[in-house]
Each structure stands twice: as C-alpha cells, then as structure tokens.
C-alpha cells in the first residue's frame, strides 16, 4: 500500500491554501472530510452521511507532514486546489537501505478496518523504536479486551510497512491449529512456491525461520490469547497448542532479520522468560493502558459535537478507564439517547452505566429484532462472515436490502466492524471480542430460559453450533456455547434422564404445533443430547427440521429420521435421504440407495465408505446383494436396473425393460437370476450373466411393490397395491397360488420356504406372518404407527 507525505516546502503551500479556504482544521461541519470523501467515492451522497471515507486523524497527519495513504493525500490536495506532485516529499527516507516501501508483498485479509484512531503517539513511537531501529524479533502488545491493541497494531503496520518485504496478518481469535498457520505463512513467504512441506511441526518451523532470515518479514498474530487456557494462570497453552510456544521461542532466539508482532490479553510465557535477560534484548512487550482525556474527547468528536464540563469529561474517563471499545459504545449511547449531552447522561447515575455490561444491555434493548438476530449470529459464528452467509443463517429468510440496512445500523452503533482492510470485493463482518463475549453470554442465558420454560423462540431461530464450518471454529462453539448451555440445564434438571425427557417433550411440541416451520430447535436438541453422551436409541426426530446437527461419529442406531429435513447437518458422510438399504450375506458390506441417484457402499466393521456408484438418472428405490456377495443390484425410478461389481463399484450391466418405477429386487439363491417389481404392474426375471429379460409376469392389476425369492430359487413371491399376493414358478412363469389380503395394501414381503412361512408389511401398520401354501394368518404383529416399508427374517 503506497503512502505519501508532504515536503517542508509543500507544508507551507498546504498551510497557505488551507488559510485561503477559511475553514478551521477541526471544521464543525466536517467540510475537509466531506469534500475529500466526494473525491474518493463520488457515487455516494456525502451530504447525508456522517461517517466519511477518510478520518479526522488522517487529515491531521496530512497537515503535519506525516505519511498517509496515497489516495487520501491526493484527495486532500485536490480539496486544497493544489497539484499533489508539487507538494509531495520525494526525498528517500532511508537512502542507504533497500527500497521496498512502495509495494511490499502483503496479506492483510484478516486485518480489521480502523476508520477512527486517536492518540497513542507515545506507544507508536516506542513500537517503532523497537521494531525499526532496534530490529526486535518479537514484540508483544498486551492489554485488556477492548483497550485498542488490534487498532494500534493496524495503524503501526500501516506506518512502518515500507520497512518490510513481506507482511502477513493472521487472527488467532478462533485458535486455528498450529500447523495450519505455519503452512499458510510459509506458502505466503515463499510466494506460493514451497508447497511440498515437511510433515512435522519442527520441520515446518525450520522452513519458516529460513524465510525470516532470508527476507525482512513482519508477521502479525492478533488475539493470541485465544490459544491460552481459561480459568488458569495466564500464559498456559490449551491442549494441542503448545507448539505455538516453541514458535515464539525460536523466533525470539534465532538469528534473522524479521519481526513477529503479537496482540494478546495475556503475556506468553516465552516473552516473560526472555524479558530482562541479555539473550532476550530483542524481545519486548508493551502493556497498553487507557486513552488520555484529550484523546477521549477527540474520539467523541469523530462522531460529532458533544457538550460537557471539564469535570464531566474527567468522570467519563475515570468511569470507563479510557477503554476505547467501552467509550465508543458510550459515545453512541449519549449521542442517540441523551442529545450528545454528558450532563444528561450522568443524571441517571454512575451505578446504572458504570458497568459496560449494563451499558451494553441498554444498547441491546434499543436494537431492532433483525439487528438482534445479526448480533447473535455474529457471536455464534465466532469469525468474520459475509453478507450471503448471514442471509443463509437467518430464518425466516429476509430480503438483501433489509440485511444491508441492519448491518449499516449496527456499524453506526459501533457494535460490529468490517473484518477486511484491503479486500473490497466482499465485506465480512464481526464483533470486537468484548462485544462478542457479551452477546455470547446473553445468548447462553436466553437459551437456558427458553429450554426450561419450553417457550421456544431464540432456540428455534439460532443454532448453538454450526455443523458445516471449520473444525476449530466448531470446537470453539462447543466450548463457549454448547457446553455452557448443557451445564446450566443439567444443573436445573439434576440428571441426564430428566433432561432427556424434557427435551423429548419439546420435540413433541415442535412436531405437533410447528411441523413445517423452519428452525434449528431439533438440531440444537440433538447436539445437546450428543454432547451429554446420552444414548440416542429410540429417539424420534421424524417430521422435523433437523438443521446444523453435527453427527460425525455418532451412533444413530434406531433413531427415527423419517420425513426429516437434514439440511446443513453433518453425518459421518454427507448423504441425501436414504430410500433403500441392503447387507451382504456375510454382513461385511452395507449398501444405501438415496434421492441423489447414488448408491453408497460401506464397510460395516469400521463404517468406512468404500465407493459410490453413480449412473442412475433418478432416485434409487431398491438395492440388493447377490447371495455370493459379488454383485450389487439397484433399481431406480428412472425405470432401469443396474448391476455393479462389489469389488470396485464399476457398473457391469444396465437392464432396461420396465416402463415405470422399480420398487423391489431379489436374487435367486444361486445368484443367476434377479427379479424386479415395478409400478408398470409387472414382475420381470433377468439373467444376471447376460442381462437378458427371461420372463415377464403380468398378472398383477396394480403397482408391484415387493418381490422375494424362496430359498430353492424356483419359487418367487410378489405383492401388489391390488392387495394380491402371488406365488410363482419361475421356470414356467406359472402363478401357482394367489390370495387377497383384504384391507391390507402389502408394501413388503419376505419368505422362508423351508418353514413354509411368509411375512408381509402393510399400509395399515401391521406385520403379518402367513402360511405360504394357504395364505392363512398365523400371527399379526401390531405397534407401528405408519406404513411398514420393509420386513426381513433373521438368518
């Protein structure tokens, strides 16, 4: 990013031109900023906008002859009616040093935008002294949340970027895995040339030190406190994040020409160890304190004019300890609710607003419903999200212009910030850490109240975790949101059994009262049950929207997902609705047919997906393994059968002949013949080896929903929606016997000829055991509450 500054002669010209304009430096009508904004972004109506394209701080640095962004420098010159080329300083700042100040290689995609910045001159000078003159290898910028560490680091890097060949900014807010950060940094510093990296962390670390030695690099790790444990002494790393400490140590100890800048609420142990020692003279830390009173007033003036006495400004400074984040929120509140008058603000008493949480509560209560939705989603997402992702999260769906208006409103309230400094093609939004913590705690408490009272609103409109997100982000969501919710409700209900019954009642209410309503409640309940390690067997999630459920590795045996909507959820593998399943005779392979027109074949022992068979043009309604386990057959609503090699998933044959959907398949015991039942009212017999249709059995008068071979390979049973069950001789094609199941539409059949038994599943929720020769009902099993689509005998 190119920066320019005025020469001494140029400053005289600027001063003269400014005086000729007749506007004060701190013009109350903000004409300097407004006119410059018109030049920078002429498409906007700057007469009606209070936040400008350039800040008052940039304007004042321009007047002092300090470096500012080139486009801002040129815009101010144009406002002053000066030729920028006649006032710019063309003298090299360091004639004896390699000049890389115009176009260093940069990656700032995670750096936040900092439109307003005041004070911190002393801190900036100290940091420049360490990083430029003393060439420190590691500098830690420390302080409490909201104190301005990130903003100061952004401004610092903007001012010293010309001193480095490479600049990379990364946020550690969501504790990204160490090797991920290391790999990303090495690829950037190698200009994407080094991609075949060592597998070990130490190997990658050696490569990083190599690049830090060969080039002058600046690494910025923001929010480094996220990699430390909470609830313990400062500086102890979270499990699995100890290698970050080795990184800090090696950067501090190794001989190189680069610098790592950390921002953190806690001082890393490595920094504390080296500080004050001879070998640690190139490792420094700076604890950031609150703003001074003059800076607080300047910060308020970036929003407009405020009235207050000397004592009131002093009280404001004392009350909020100069915390820029708290002061930004306070300024917005005073401006919006107290007419920009500090005296009116203090009439309510310090006890009400002395705690930033109370102030945030007041600010929150003034938000629109949509603004509240966005604030909760930004808090649960944990990392910057773009407009499209936010729109996808929010239910019920909203128009894009509504979302944009709400985001702009939140920006004006200083409650959110843009995440990207350089990338203007797509904007991502997030919250400062203190705001995110406040919203997270509020979210947890509200969710707890709704679960206990069964008055479900927020619980249905927001997910506790995001199933389809980065693993480390989801882990953060589990630690900071899902687990605290679970802990609170377990304390309330006493034990997991009582909690399970309570959650089941909520599911029943959702199913009865809101069967088609969009929502996250069912998915949230499933995530809570999984987190509490409750056995899910027998759980009923049928007829519900089960969104954002993270079920990777979860045992879902006997869990009812009938007619459930599983959008945005994650299973061990992502799949569409399953319509058919089959096991090999030895029980080693499982096949599933789904609504994505695919067949997935899994190894049962370790639940490993072996291959996916693709080729059908519509839903796969039936799958069956041959008795020898070598061939898998599939039947589809595309009216075809396909035979697949179970060793590699290759399609062996396509069998065409049916004129309507295929519902059922069955192999003969010798694996030579396969039977198919179809909505075209026929049963067809096929030669497995050649794919030839051997016979068509046309006797049924309605849709054929099920076929099953007997154990002798010579007898076949078929059942139809016409309530007729037929017994066939497959050699002759003769119907040996038939009987009508009155009032029973038969959906499924299985037979065991050795015992002269036949079992059927019906549309009236029954399973019936029959004598295969007479059709006599031997036993009727009742208990199902819907159609019985599948039946089978145990081996």
C-alpha positions in Angstrom: 0.0 0.0 0.0 1.7 3.3 -1.1 1.9 6.2 1.3 2.9 9.8 0.6 3.8 12.8 2.8 4.3 16.5 2.2 7.8 18.1 1.9 8.7 21.0 4.1 8.0 23.4 1.2 4.8 21.5 0.5 3.6 22.0 4.0 3.9 25.8 3.6 1.8 25.6 0.4 -0.7 23.4 2.2 -0.9 25.8 5.1 -1.4 28.8 2.8 -4.1 27.0 0.8 -5.9 25.9 3.9 -6.0 29.5 5.3 -7.3 30.8 2.0 -10.2 28.3 2.2 -11.1 29.8 5.6 -12.1 26.6 7.2 -10.9 25.6 10.7 -8.7 22.5 11.0 -11.5 20.9 13.2 -14.2 22.3 11.0 -17.5 21.7 12.8 -19.3 21.0 9.5 -16.6 18.4 8.6 -16.1 20.1 5.2 -12.5 18.8 4.8 -13.6 15.2 5.3 -16.8 15.6 3.3 -15.1 17.2 0.3 -12.3 14.6 0.3 -14.9 11.8 0.5 -16.7 13.2 -2.5 -13.4 12.8 -4.5 -12.7 9.4 -3.1 -16.2 7.9 -3.5 -18.2 10.3 -5.8 -21.1 7.9 -6.2 -22.2 8.4 -2.6 -24.4 11.3 -1.2 -21.9 12.6 1.4 -24.3 15.4 2.4 -26.4 12.9 4.2 -23.7 10.6 5.6 -22.0 11.2 8.9 -19.2 8.7 8.6 -16.7 9.7 5.9 -14.3 7.9 3.6 -11.4 9.4 5.4 -10.8 10.1 9.1 -10.0 13.3 11.0 -6.8 11.6 12.1 -5.6 11.1 8.6 -6.4 14.7 7.8 -4.3 15.9 10.8 -1.4 13.6 9.9 -1.5 15.0 6.4 -1.3 18.6 7.8 1.7 17.5 10.0 3.6 16.1 7.1 3.2 12.5 8.2 2.7 9.7 5.7 -0.8 8.9 4.7 -2.4 6.6 2.1 -1.6 7.9 -1.4 -5.2 8.2 -2.5 -6.0 10.3 0.7 -3.0 12.5 0.1 -4.1 13.3 -3.5 -7.7 13.9 -2.4 -6.7 16.4 0.2 -4.5 18.2 -2.3 -7.4 18.4 -4.7 -9.7 19.9 -2.0 -7.0 22.5 -1.4 -6.7 23.0 -5.1 -3.1 22.0 -5.1 -1.1 19.8 -7.6 -0.1 16.9 -5.4 3.1 16.5 -7.3 4.2 20.0 -6.3 3.9 19.3 -2.5 4.9 15.7 -2.2 8.1 14.8 -0.4 10.3 13.0 -3.0 13.3 12.5 -0.6 14.0 8.8 0.2 13.5 8.3 3.9 16.5 5.8 4.1 18.8 6.3 1.1 21.2 3.6 2.2 18.6 0.9 2.7 17.0 -1.4 0.2 13.8 0.4 -1.0 10.8 -1.9 -0.8 8.4 0.7 0.7 6.1 1.1 -2.3 5.0 -2.4 -3.0 5.8 -4.9 -0.2 4.2 -8.3 -0.6 1.2 -8.2 1.8 -1.6 -10.4 3.0 -3.9 -8.4 5.3 -7.2 -10.2 4.6 -7.9 -10.9 8.2 -6.9 -7.4 9.5 -9.9 -5.2 10.6 -10.6 -1.8 9.1 -9.9 1.0 11.6 -11.7 4.1 10.4 -11.1 6.2 13.5 -7.9 6.3 15.5 -6.8 8.8 18.2 -3.8 9.3 20.4 -1.3 6.6 21.1 1.6 8.7 19.8 3.9 7.7 22.6 3.1 4.0 22.1 3.6 4.2 18.3 7.0 5.8 18.8 8.0 3.2 21.3 6.9 0.3 19.0 8.7 1.9 16.0 11.9 2.3 18.1 11.8 -1.4 18.9 10.8 -2.8 15.6 12.7 -0.5 13.2 15.7 1.0 15.0 16.4 -1.9 17.4 15.1 -4.5 15.0 13.4 -6.6 17.7 12.5 -10.1 16.7 9.3 -10.4 18.8 7.1 -7.7 20.2 4.0 -8.4 22.3 1.3 -5.8 22.6 -0.7 -6.6 25.7 -3.8 -5.3 27.4 -7.4 -6.0 28.5 -10.2 -6.6 26.0 -11.3 -3.5 24.1 -8.3 -1.5 25.1 -7.3 -1.0 21.4 -4.5 -3.5 20.8 -5.7 -4.5 17.4 -6.4 -0.9 16.2 -3.0 0.2 17.4 -1.2 -2.7 15.6 -3.1 -1.8 12.4 -2.0 1.8 12.5 1.5 0.8 13.4 1.8 -1.6 10.5 0.4 1.0 8.1 3.1 3.4 9.1 6.0 1.0 9.0 5.0 -1.3 6.2 7.7 0.2 3.9 10.4 -1.3 6.1 9.4 -4.9 5.3 9.4 -7.0 2.2 6.6 -9.3 3.4 3.7 -8.5 5.7 1.2 -11.2 6.8 -1.6 -10.7 9.3 -3.4 -13.6 10.9 -6.1 -13.6 13.6 -5.8 -16.3 16.3 -9.2 -15.5 17.7 -10.6 -18.9 16.9 -7.4 -20.8 17.8 -6.5 -22.2 14.4 -4.3 -25.3 14.5 -0.6 -24.5 14.7 0.3 -26.4 11.6 -2.4 -24.7 9.6 -1.0 -21.2 10.5 2.6 -22.4 9.9 1.8 -23.9 6.4 -0.2 -20.8 5.4 2.7 -18.4 6.5 5.4 -20.4 4.7 3.4 -20.6 1.5 3.0 -16.8 1.6 6.6 -16.0 2.3 7.7 -18.4 -0.5 5.4 -16.7 -2.9 3.4 -20.0 -3.1 6.5 -21.8 -4.4 7.1 -24.0 -1.5 4.1 -26.4 -1.3 5.8 -29.7 -0.5 6.4 -29.0 3.2 7.8 -31.2 5.9 5.1 -33.2 7.7 6.3 -32.4 11.2 5.8 -29.1 13.1 9.5 -28.8 13.7 10.3 -29.3 10.1 7.9 -26.6 9.1 9.2 -24.3 11.8 12.7 -24.7 10.4 11.5 -23.6 7.0 9.7 -20.6 8.5 12.9 -19.4 10.2 14.7 -19.8 6.9 12.4 -17.3 5.3 12.5 -15.0 8.2 16.3 -15.0 7.8 16.4 -14.5 4.0 13.9 -11.7 3.8 12.7 -8.8 6.1 9.3 -10.1 7.1 6.6 -8.8 9.5 4.2 -11.4 11.0 1.2 -10.1 13.0 -0.7 -12.6 15.2 -3.8 -10.9 16.6 -5.8 -12.1 19.6 -3.1 -14.6 20.6 -4.8 -15.1 24.0 -7.2 -17.5 22.3 -4.6 -20.2 22.3 -4.2 -20.0 26.1 -6.4 -21.9 28.6 -9.1 -20.1 30.5 -9.6 -20.5 34.2 -5.9 -20.9 34.9 -2.8 -18.7 35.3 -2.1 -16.6 32.3 0.0 -18.0 29.6 -0.8 -21.7 29.8 -1.5 -23.1 26.4 -4.6 -25.0 25.5 -4.1 -28.7 24.9 -2.6 -29.2 21.4 -1.5 -25.5 21.1 1.9 -25.9 22.9 3.8 -25.7 19.6 2.9 -22.0 19.4 5.2 -21.5 22.4 8.1 -23.2 20.5 7.4 -20.9 17.6 7.6 -17.8 19.9 10.8 -19.1 21.5 12.6 -19.8 18.2 11.6 -16.5 16.7 13.0 -14.8 19.8 16.2 -16.8 19.9 17.1 -17.4 16.2 19.3 -15.1 14.1 17.1 -13.5 11.5 16.0 -10.1 10.2 12.2 -10.3 10.7 9.7 -9.5 13.5 6.7 -11.1 15.0 4.1 -8.7 16.5 1.6 -10.3 18.9 -1.5 -8.8 20.4 -2.8 -10.6 23.5 -4.7 -10.2 26.8 -2.1 -12.5 28.4 1.7 -12.4 28.2 3.1 -15.6 26.7 5.5 -17.4 29.0 8.3 -17.2 26.4 8.1 -13.4 26.4 8.1 -13.2 30.2 11.1 -15.6 30.4 13.3 -13.7 28.0 12.4 -10.1 29.0 15.2 -8.5 31.0 17.8 -11.1 30.1 20.7 -10.4 27.9 19.7 -13.1 25.4 16.2 -11.5 25.3 17.1 -8.0 24.5 15.4 -8.3 21.1 12.1 -9.5 22.8 9.9 -6.7 24.1 6.3 -6.3 25.4 4.2 -3.2 25.8 1.1 -3.1 28.1 -1.5 -0.8 26.6 -3.3 1.5 29.0 -6.4 3.6 28.6 -6.7 6.7 26.5 -5.9 10.2 27.9 -8.7 12.7 28.4 -7.7 14.7 25.3 -7.8 11.5 23.2 -11.2 10.6 24.6 -12.6 14.0 23.6 -11.0 13.5 20.1 -12.6 10.1 19.9 -16.0 11.5 20.7 -15.5 14.3 18.1 -15.1 11.8 15.3 -18.9 11.2 15.9 -19.9 14.8 16.2 -20.1 17.6 18.8 -20.6 16.7 22.5 -21.3 19.1 25.3 -19.8 18.5 28.7 -17.9 20.3 31.5 -14.3 19.6 32.5 -15.4 17.6 35.5 -17.8 15.5 33.4 -15.1 14.6 30.9 -12.9 13.6 33.8 -15.7 11.5 35.2 -16.3 9.8 31.9 -12.6 9.0 31.6 -12.5 7.6 35.1 -15.7 5.6 34.8 -14.5 3.7 31.7 -10.7 3.8 32.3 -10.1 5.1 28.8 -11.2 1.8 27.2 -11.8 2.7 23.5 -14.3 0.0 23.0 -16.4 1.0 26.0 -16.1 4.7 25.1 -17.2 4.0 21.5 -20.4 2.3 22.9 -20.9 5.1 25.4 -20.5 7.8 22.8 -23.1 6.2 20.6 -25.5 5.9 23.5 -25.0 9.5 24.6 -25.4 10.8 21.1 -28.6 8.7 20.4 -30.4 8.8 23.7 -29.1 11.9 25.6 -28.7 14.5 22.8 -24.9 14.4 22.9 -25.0 15.9 26.4 -22.8 14.4 29.1 -24.7 16.1 31.9 -28.0 14.4 30.9 -26.2 11.1 30.7 -24.8 11.4 34.2 -28.2 12.3 35.7 -29.1 8.6 35.5 -26.3 7.9 38.0 -23.0 6.1 37.6 -24.3 2.8 39.1 -26.5 2.3 36.0 -23.8 2.8 33.4 -20.7 2.2 35.4 -20.5 -1.4 34.2 -20.1 -1.9 30.5 -22.4 -4.9 30.6 -25.2 -2.7 31.9 -24.5 -0.2 29.1 -24.5 -3.0 26.6 -27.8 -4.2 27.9 -29.3 -0.7 27.3 -27.8 -0.6 23.9 -29.1 -4.1 23.1 -32.6 -3.2 24.2 -32.7 -0.4 21.6 -31.9 -2.8 18.7 -34.4 -3.9 16.2 -35.4 -7.5 16.1 -33.3 -8.0 12.9 -30.3 -6.3 14.5 -30.5 -8.6 17.5 -30.7 -11.6 15.1 -27.5 -10.4 13.4 -25.7 -9.8 16.7 -26.4 -13.3 17.9 -25.3 -14.9 14.6 -22.1 -12.9 14.6 -21.4 -14.1 18.1 -22.2 -17.7 17.4 -20.2 -17.8 14.1 -17.1 -16.7 16.1 -15.2 -15.5 13.0 -16.0 -12.9 10.2 -18.9 -13.8 8.0 -20.0 -12.3 4.7 -23.5 -11.0 3.9 -24.5 -14.1 2.0 -23.7 -16.4 4.8 -25.6 -14.3 7.3 -28.6 -14.2 5.0 -28.4 -18.0 4.8 -28.3 -18.4 8.6 -31.2 -16.1 9.4 -34.8 -17.5 9.4 -37.3 -16.7 8.3 -35.5 -15.5 5.1 -35.1 -11.8 4.7 -34.6 -9.5 1.7 -30.9 -8.5 1.0 -31.7 -4.7 1.4 -33.1 -5.4 4.9 -30.0 -7.1 5.9 -27.7 -4.4 4.5 -29.7 -1.7 6.3 -29.5 -3.6 9.5 -25.7 -4.0 9.1 -25.2 -0.4 8.4 -27.3 0.5 11.5 -25.1 -1.8 13.7 -22.0 -0.2 12.3 -23.3 3.2 13.2 -23.9 1.9 16.7 -20.2 0.8 16.9 -21.4 -2.8 17.6 -19.9 -4.5 14.6 -16.9 -4.0 12.4 -15.7 -4.9 8.9 -13.2 -7.6 9.0 -11.2 -7.0 5.9 -8.9 -4.0 5.4 -7.8 -4.5 1.8 -10.3 -6.8 0.1 -13.1 -4.5 -1.2 -14.8 -7.1 -3.3 -16.6 -8.8 -0.5 -17.1 -7.5 3.1 -17.1 -9.7 6.1 -18.5 -8.6 9.5 -17.6 -9.5 13.0 -17.6 -8.1 16.6 -14.9 -6.9 18.8 -14.0 -9.6 21.4 -15.7 -7.7 24.3 -18.9 -7.3 22.4 -18.8 -11.0 21.3 -18.4 -12.1 24.8 -21.3 -10.0 26.0 -23.6 -11.4 23.2 -22.4 -15.0 23.8 -23.3 -14.8 27.5 -26.6 -13.2 26.8 -27.3 -15.9 24.2 -26.5 -18.7 26.6 -28.7 -17.3 29.3 -31.7 -16.8 26.9 -31.4 -20.3 25.5 -31.3 -21.7 29.0 -34.5 -19.8 30.0 -36.3 -21.0 26.8 -35.4 -24.7 27.3 -36.5 -24.6 31.0 -39.8 -22.8 30.3 -40.4 -24.6 26.9 -41.1 -21.2 25.4 -39.1 -21.7 22.3 -38.1 -18.6 20.2 -34.4 -17.9 20.0 -33.7 -21.6 20.5 -35.5 -22.3 17.2 -34.1 -19.3 15.3 -30.4 -19.8 16.1 -28.1 -22.8 16.1 -25.9 -23.4 19.1 -23.1 -24.7 16.8 -22.5 -24.7 13.0 -22.2 -28.3 11.8 -20.7 -27.2 8.4 -17.9 -25.0 9.4 -14.2 -25.3 10.1 -13.4 -27.9 12.8 -11.6 -25.5 15.1 -14.4 -23.0 14.9 -17.0 -25.7 15.8 -14.8 -26.8 18.7 -14.8 -23.2 19.9 -18.6 -23.0 19.6 -18.9 -26.3 21.6 -16.6 -25.0 24.3 -18.0 -21.5 24.6 -21.7 -22.0 23.8 -23.0 -25.6 23.6 -21.2 -26.9 26.8 -22.2 -23.9 29.0 -25.8 -24.3 27.9 -25.7 -28.1 28.7 -24.1 -27.4 32.1 -26.8 -24.9 33.1 -29.7 -27.1 32.1 -28.1 -30.2 33.8 -27.8 -28.1 37.0 -31.5 -27.2 36.6 -32.8 -30.7 35.9 -30.4 -32.6 38.1 -29.6 -35.5 35.8 -29.4 -36.5 32.2 -32.5 -38.8 32.4 -34.8 -36.0 33.5 -33.2 -33.6 30.9 -33.8 -36.2 28.1 -37.5 -36.5 29.0 -37.8 -32.7 29.0 -36.1 -32.3 25.6 -38.4 -35.1 24.2 -41.4 -33.1 25.3 -40.1 -30.1 23.4 -39.6 -32.3 20.3 -43.2 -33.5 20.6 -44.4 -29.9 20.9 -42.5 -28.9 17.8 -43.8 -31.9 15.8 -47.4 -31.2 16.9 -47.6 -27.4 16.7 -44.9 -26.5 14.1 -44.5 -29.5 11.8 -43.5 -27.4 8.8 -41.9 -24.4 10.4 -38.2 -23.6 9.6 -36.0 -23.8 12.6 -32.9 -25.0 14.4 -34.5 -26.3 17.6 -34.5 -30.0 16.7 -30.9 -29.8 15.6 -30.0 -28.0 18.8 -31.6 -30.7 20.9 -29.8 -33.4 19.0 -26.5 -31.6 19.6 -27.2 -31.2 23.3 -28.0 -35.0 23.5 -24.8 -35.9 21.7 -22.7 -33.5 23.9 -24.2 -35.1 27.0 -23.4 -38.6 25.7 -27.0 -39.8 26.1 -27.9 -43.0 24.3 -29.9 -41.9 21.2 -31.5 -45.3 20.6 -35.3 -44.9 20.1 -35.1 -41.1 19.7 -37.8 -39.7 17.4 -36.8 -36.8 15.1 -39.4 -37.7 12.4 -41.3 -34.9 10.6 -38.9 -32.2 11.9 -36.3 -29.8 10.5 -33.0 -31.2 12.0 -30.6 -28.4 10.9 -27.0 -27.9 11.9 -26.7 -31.2 13.8 -23.1 -32.4 14.0 -23.3 -36.2 13.9 -19.9 -37.3 12.7 -19.0 -40.5 14.5 -22.4 -40.5 16.4 -24.2 -43.9 16.8 -27.6 -43.3 15.2 -28.9 -46.8 15.5 -32.7 -46.9 15.9 -33.0 -43.1 15.6 -36.1 -42.1 13.6 -35.4 -39.5 10.9 -38.5 -40.4 8.8 -39.5 -37.4 6.7 -36.9 -35.2 8.5 -35.2 -32.3 6.8 -31.5 -32.7 7.5 -30.3 -29.6 5.7 -27.0 -28.2 7.0 -26.3 -31.2 9.1 -23.2 -33.4 9.0 -23.1 -37.2 9.4 -20.1 -39.4 9.1 -20.6 -38.8 5.4 -23.0 -36.3 3.9 -25.8 -38.1 2.2 -29.3 -37.4 0.8 -32.5 -39.1 2.0 -31.9 -42.9 2.1 -34.6 -44.9 0.3 -33.1 -48.4 0.4 -30.5 -50.5 2.2 -29.0 -54.0 1.9 -26.4 -56.1 3.6 -24.2 -58.7 2.1 -25.0 -62.2 3.4 -21.8 -62.2 5.5 -22.7 -58.8 7.0 -19.5 -57.2 5.9 -20.8 -54.6 3.3 -23.8 -52.2 3.5 -25.3 -50.5 0.5 -27.6 -47.5 0.6 -29.6 -46.0 -2.2 -30.7 -42.4 -2.0 -32.5 -39.4 -3.5 -29.3 -38.1 -5.0 -29.4 -41.0 -7.5 -26.4 -42.7 -5.9 -25.5 -46.0 -4.2 -23.0 -45.8 -1.4 -21.2 -49.0 -0.3 -19.7 -49.1 3.2 -17.6 -51.5 5.1 -19.5 -52.3 8.3 -16.6 -53.1 10.6 -15.1 -49.6 10.6 -18.0 -47.6 8.9 -15.7 -46.7 6.0 -17.2 -45.6 2.7 -15.6 -47.8 0.1 -17.1 -46.3 -3.1 -20.1 -44.6 -4.6 -21.9 -45.9 -7.6 -23.2 -43.2 -10.0 -25.2 -43.7 -13.1 -28.9 -43.6 -12.3 -30.9 -40.6 -13.5 -33.4 -40.7 -10.6 -34.0 -42.0 -7.1 -32.6 -45.4 -6.1 -35.6 -47.2 -4.7 -34.1 -50.7 -4.3 -30.7 -52.3 -3.7 -29.9 -56.0 -3.2 -26.7 -58.0 -2.9 -26.3 -61.4 -4.7 -26.0 -64.3 -2.3 -22.4 -64.8 -3.3 -21.7 -61.1 -2.5 -20.1 -60.4 -5.8 -22.8 -58.3 -7.4 -24.9 -55.4 -6.2 -28.2 -54.7 -8.0 -30.0 -51.4 -7.9 -33.5 -50.4 -9.1 -34.5 -46.8 -9.8 -37.4 -44.5 -10.6 -35.5 -44.0 -13.9 -37.1 -47.4 -14.9 -33.7 -49.3 -15.1 -31.8 -51.9 -13.1 -28.0 -51.7 -12.8 -25.6 -54.4 -11.8 -22.4 -53.4 -10.0 -19.1 -55.1 -9.2 -18.8 -55.1 -5.4 -15.0 -55.2 -5.5 -14.6 -51.8 -7.2 -18.1 -50.2 -7.8 -17.9 -50.5 -11.6 -21.2 -50.8 -13.5 -21.4 -54.2 -15.1 -24.8 -54.0 -16.9 -27.8 -51.8 -17.4 -31.1 -53.7 -17.6 -33.9 -52.0 -19.5 -37.5 -53.1 -20.0 -39.7 -51.7 -17.3 -41.9 -48.8 -18.2 -42.3 -47.3 -14.7 -40.6 -47.1 -11.4 -38.8 -50.1 -9.9 -39.6 -50.7 -6.2 -38.1 -54.1 -5.3 -35.3 -56.5 -6.2 -34.5 -60.1 -5.2 -31.7 -62.5 -6.2 -32.2 -66.3 -6.6 -30.2 -68.3 -4.1 -27.7 -69.3 -6.9 -27.1 -65.7 -7.9 -28.1 -66.4 -11.5 -31.5 -64.7 -11.7 -32.7 -61.4 -10.4 -36.4 -60.5 -10.1 -37.7 -56.9 -10.2 -41.1 -55.5 -9.2 -42.4 -52.3 -10.8 -45.1 -49.7 -11.0 -45.8 -50.9 -14.5 -47.7 -53.8 -12.8 -45.2 -56.5 -13.8 -42.6 -58.7 -12.3 -39.5 -59.3 -14.6 -36.9 -62.1 -14.3 -33.4 -61.3 -15.6 -30.3 -63.4 -16.4 -27.6 -61.9 -14.3 -24.8 -63.0 -16.6 -26.2 -61.7 -19.8 -28.7 -59.0 -18.7 -31.4 -60.7 -20.8 -35.0 -60.5 -19.7 -36.1 -64.1 -19.2 -39.7 -63.7 -18.4 -42.3 -61.0 -17.6 -45.0 -61.9 -15.1 -48.0 -59.6 -15.9 -50.8 -61.0 -13.6 -51.0 -58.1 -11.1 -53.6 -55.4 -11.8 -51.8 -52.7 -9.8 -48.4 -51.4 -8.8 -45.9 -54.2 -7.7 -44.2 -53.0 -4.6 -42.3 -56.1 -3.4 -40.8 -59.4 -4.7 -38.9 -62.1 -2.8 -37.2 -65.4 -3.9 -37.7 -68.5 -1.9 -34.7 -70.5 -0.7 -34.9 -73.0 -3.6 -34.5 -70.4 -6.4 -37.5 -71.9 -8.2 -40.3 -70.0 -6.3 -41.0 -66.3 -6.2 -43.5 -64.3 -4.2 -44.8 -60.9 -5.3 -47.2 -58.4 -3.7 -49.1 -55.5 -5.1 -51.1 -52.5 -4.2 -54.1 -54.5 -5.5 -53.9 -56.4 -2.2 -53.0 -59.6 -4.0 -50.0 -61.8 -3.0 -48.9 -64.3 -5.7 -46.7 -67.3 -5.6 -44.8 -68.1 -8.9 -42.9 -71.0 -10.5 -40.1 -69.1 -12.2 -39.2 -71.9 -14.6 -42.6 -71.9 -16.2 -43.8 -68.4 -15.3 -47.0 -70.0 -13.9 -48.8 -68.4 -10.9 -49.0 -71.3 -8.5 -51.2 -69.6 -6.0 -52.7 -66.3 -5.1 -54.7 -64.8 -2.2 -56.1 -61.4 -1.4 -55.1 -59.6 1.7 -58.4 -57.8 2.2 -58.0 -54.3 3.7 -54.2 -54.8 3.6 -52.1 -53.0 0.9 -48.9 -55.0 1.0 -45.7 -52.9 1.0 -43.1 -55.5 1.7 -42.6 -59.3 1.8 -40.0 -61.9 2.9 -40.3 -65.6 2.7 -38.7 -68.7 4.3 -39.8 -71.7 2.2 -38.1 -74.2 4.4 -40.6 -73.4 7.2 -43.5 -72.6 4.8 -43.6 -69.1 6.2 -44.2 -65.7 4.6 -44.2 -62.3 6.3 -45.7 -59.2 4.9 -45.7 -55.5 5.9 -48.8 -53.5 5.2 -50.1 -50.0 4.8 -52.3 -50.3 7.9 -49.2 -50.5 10.2 -49.2 -54.3 10.6 -46.7 -57.1 10.2 -48.4 -60.5 9.4 -46.9 -64.0 9.4 -48.7 -66.3 6.9 -48.7 -69.9 5.8 -47.2 -69.7 2.2 -49.4 -72.5 0.9 -52.8 -71.5 2.3 -52.4 -67.8 3.0 -53.7 -68.3 6.5 -52.7 -65.7 9.0 -50.5 -67.4 11.6 -49.8 -64.3 13.7 -50.2 -60.5 13.4 -47.8 -58.0 15.0 -49.0 -54.5 15.8 -47.3 -51.4 17.2 -46.1 -49.5 14.2 -47.7 -46.1 13.7 -47.2 -45.8 9.9 -46.7 -47.9 6.8 -44.3 -50.9 7.0 -41.9 -50.5 4.1 -39.5 -53.3 4.9 -39.6 -56.7 6.5 -36.9 -59.5 6.8 -36.3 -62.8 8.5 -33.2 -63.1 10.7 -30.6 -65.6 9.3 
